[in-house]
Amino acid sequence: MFTQKMKKIMLTGLAVLAMGALVAGCGSDTASTQGDNGKKVIKVGTNATFVPFEFKDESSQDLTGFDIDMVKAIAKKMNADVEFKNVAFDALIPSLGNKDIDMAASGMTITKARAGKVLFASPYYESGMAVVVKGSSSINNLQDLEGKNISVQMGTTGADLASKIANATLKQFDHSSDALLELNKGSVDAAVLDLPVAQYYASKHPNDDVKVISYPNTKEYFGFAFAKDNKDLQAAVNKAIAEMKQDGELNAIYQKWFKTDAPADMPTEWSGK
C-alpha cells in the first residue's frame, strides 16, 4: 500500500517527466534524425523524373540534377547529411505534413495555395511555363490550344494553366517525362510544362522534332518546402542559400545545368501568385 510520502514522490516524478516531454515537443529540430557520425540527417523528398532538376543517371542510376546539387551544397554548408526519398510530386506536401520527409526539393513552384500549406525557403530558380508541340503542328500560340488534347504533370502549375484553356481535354500523368512521351506518341496535341524542362527535352531529343512555345506572363520561382512548424530548417536553408549567392556557388551550379548565370534580381522572399 502506498504511503502519502511515496505518493508525493511518484507524483513529483511524473510531473518532471511531463514537463520534459512538453519542452521537447515545443522545439522543432532542424532535421528529424541524427546519423552515426553525429551529423543531422535531412530527409529530402524529390520526384526523380523532372529533368534536369532531379532524375536518375542512366548509367549509374544515382540521383542527379540541379536540385540534387543544390541540396547537397546546402547540406554541406549546414554540416548535415542528406537522405533522398523518391516521392510522387503530388504526395510531397502531404509527406511534409506527415513528417515522412523534412524538406521537399522537386522543382516546386511557390504559389499562394502551396504557401498556405507549407513554408518555402528563398527562391533559388526563376522559371516560366511552356507549350511543347510537334514540329509539324499548326499550334503556334495559346489560342490554338482551344479544344485540343493536352498532357500535363499532375498537381503542377502547368496542369492549373492548362485547365483554364477553353474546351481542352487534359491527360494527367505522375511525371513530366510521361506527359512528353504522350506527345511523342501522337496521343495528344501538346504538353504544358515548365519552360526549362521543355527546353532541356528539346535539346536532348532533336530527332523528336518538337517546338517549344513560351507561355507569356508566367514568371515564377521554385522553392524548397518544409512543414509549417519547421521554421528552424527553413531558416538554416535560407542562410545557406544566401551564402551560396554571395560566394558564387549557386551561380556555378546554375551554369553547370543551364549554361547561363543565375538571375541577379531573384527575390529573397516570394509569396507566390
ABEGO torsion letter per residue (X at the ends): XBBAAAAAAAAAAAAAAAAAAAAAAABBBABABBBAAGBBBBBBBBBAABOAABBBBAAAGBBBEAAAAAAAAAAAAAGBBBBBBBBBAAAAAAAAAAGABABBBAGBBBBAAAAAABBBBBBABBBBBBBBBBAABABABAAAABGBBBBBBBGBAAAAAAAABBGBBBBBBABAAAAAAAAAAGABABBBBBAAAAAAAAAABAAAGBBBBBBBGABBBBBBBBBAABAAAAAAAAAAAAAAAAAGAAAAAAAAAAGBBBBAABBABBAEX
